[in-house]
Amino acid sequence: MKLRIKGNTIRIRLTNKEVQMLVNGEKIENATVFPSAILTYLMQPSDKGGADFIDNSIQINLTKEEIGILSAEDDKGISKEIPTEKGNKLSILVEQDLLA
């Protein structure tokens, strides 16, 4: 899983294997270790899609419908906007990495 963040936009690229893990109901998790803390980021199937930042962890939840769209051969990505408590929107783009 490749993660890119710019402002209020998160872009994630998944390998075919990672997409298959989501289809199978598994979560994908990675971490970046800093000297004083660990930043984790995970994507998981959920009945209710969305995203949050909890305990130094970026958590993105995809519905079965979103995972189905992502795994379809004719469509290689999904995007959604999630309202924040401050009135902004968090944009999330999830794509299959066709080279991986």
C-alpha positions as CSV (number, residue, x, y, z in Angstrom):
1,M,0.0,0.0,0.0
2,K,1.4,3.3,-1.1
3,L,0.2,6.4,0.8
4,R,0.4,10.0,-0.4
5,I,-1.0,13.0,1.5
6,K,-1.3,16.6,0.3
7,G,-3.4,18.9,2.3
8,N,-6.8,17.4,2.9
9,T,-6.3,14.7,0.2
10,I,-5.2,11.1,0.8
11,R,-4.3,9.0,-2.2
12,I,-3.7,5.3,-1.8
13,R,-2.4,2.8,-4.3
14,L,-3.0,-0.9,-3.7
15,T,-1.5,-3.9,-5.4
16,N,-3.7,-6.6,-6.9
17,K,-2.9,-8.8,-3.9
18,E,-4.0,-6.1,-1.4
19,V,-7.3,-5.6,-3.3
20,Q,-7.9,-9.3,-3.1
21,M,-7.2,-9.2,0.7
22,L,-10.0,-6.6,1.0
23,V,-12.3,-8.7,-1.2
24,N,-11.6,-11.6,1.2
25,G,-12.6,-9.4,4.2
26,E,-9.0,-8.8,5.5
27,K,-7.5,-5.5,6.5
28,I,-4.3,-4.0,5.1
29,E,-2.0,-2.3,7.5
30,N,1.4,-0.6,7.2
31,A,3.5,1.6,9.5
32,T,6.2,4.3,9.4
33,V,8.5,4.4,12.4
34,F,9.7,7.7,13.7
35,P,12.1,8.2,16.5
36,S,9.4,9.1,19.0
37,A,6.2,7.5,17.5
38,I,4.8,5.1,15.0
39,L,2.3,6.2,12.3
40,T,0.1,3.4,11.1
41,Y,-2.2,3.5,8.2
42,L,-4.8,0.8,7.5
43,M,-7.6,0.1,5.1
44,Q,-10.4,-2.4,6.0
45,P,-13.8,-3.6,4.9
46,S,-16.6,-2.1,6.9
47,D,-20.4,-1.9,6.8
48,K,-20.1,1.8,7.1
49,G,-17.4,3.5,4.9
50,G,-15.4,6.5,6.2
51,A,-12.1,7.5,7.5
52,D,-10.6,8.7,10.8
53,F,-7.3,9.4,12.6
54,I,-7.2,7.5,15.9
55,D,-4.2,6.8,18.1
56,N,-1.6,7.8,15.5
57,S,-3.4,5.7,12.9
58,I,-5.0,6.7,9.6
59,Q,-8.0,4.4,9.3
60,I,-9.9,4.1,6.0
61,N,-13.0,1.9,5.9
62,L,-14.4,0.7,2.6
63,T,-17.9,-0.7,2.1
64,K,-18.4,-4.0,0.2
65,E,-19.8,-1.9,-2.7
66,E,-16.6,0.2,-2.8
67,I,-14.4,-2.9,-2.7
68,G,-16.4,-4.4,-5.5
69,I,-15.9,-1.3,-7.7
70,L,-12.2,-1.3,-6.8
71,S,-11.8,-5.0,-7.7
72,A,-13.7,-4.7,-11.1
73,E,-11.5,-5.1,-14.1
74,D,-13.0,-2.2,-15.9
75,D,-12.6,0.3,-13.1
76,K,-9.4,0.8,-11.2
77,G,-10.3,3.4,-8.6
78,I,-12.8,5.0,-6.2
79,S,-12.9,8.5,-4.8
80,K,-15.0,9.9,-2.0
81,E,-15.3,13.0,0.1
82,I,-15.9,12.8,3.8
83,P,-17.1,15.9,5.8
84,T,-14.9,16.8,8.8
85,E,-15.9,18.2,12.2
86,K,-14.4,21.6,11.2
87,G,-16.6,21.9,8.1
88,N,-13.9,20.9,5.6
89,K,-13.9,17.8,3.4
90,L,-11.4,15.0,3.4
91,S,-10.9,13.7,-0.1
92,I,-9.8,10.0,-0.5
93,L,-8.7,8.4,-3.7
94,V,-8.0,4.7,-3.8
95,E,-6.5,3.1,-6.9
96,Q,-5.1,-0.2,-8.0
97,D,-1.4,0.1,-8.8
98,L,-1.3,-1.4,-12.3
99,L,2.5,-1.8,-12.3
100,A,2.5,-3.8,-9.0
